Amino acid sequence: MDKILVCKKCGAMVKVIVECTCENCGIKCCGEQMVEISSEEATKRLEK
């Protein structure tokens, strides 16, 4: 299953290919941690 992350500030989305395994690490955008969304939610956002 694909993991899709979204920025809550600007709405940018990324598809994770290989997840980071570092402690307290993650993908950030606009200075904040991006949050995971479902593929259905990502599709809805792309259709807008």
Rosetta blueprint (number, residue, H / E / L):
1 M L
2 D L
3 K E
4 I E
5 L E
6 V E
7 C L
8 K L
9 K L
10 C L
11 G L
12 A L
13 M E
14 V E
15 K E
16 V E
17 I L
18 V L
19 E L
20 C L
21 T L
22 C L
23 E L
24 N L
25 C L
26 G L
27 I L
28 K E
29 C E
30 C L
31 G L
32 E E
33 Q E
34 M L
35 V E
36 E E
37 I E
38 S L
39 S H
40 E H
41 E H
42 A H
43 T H
44 K H
45 R H
46 L H
47 E H
48 K L
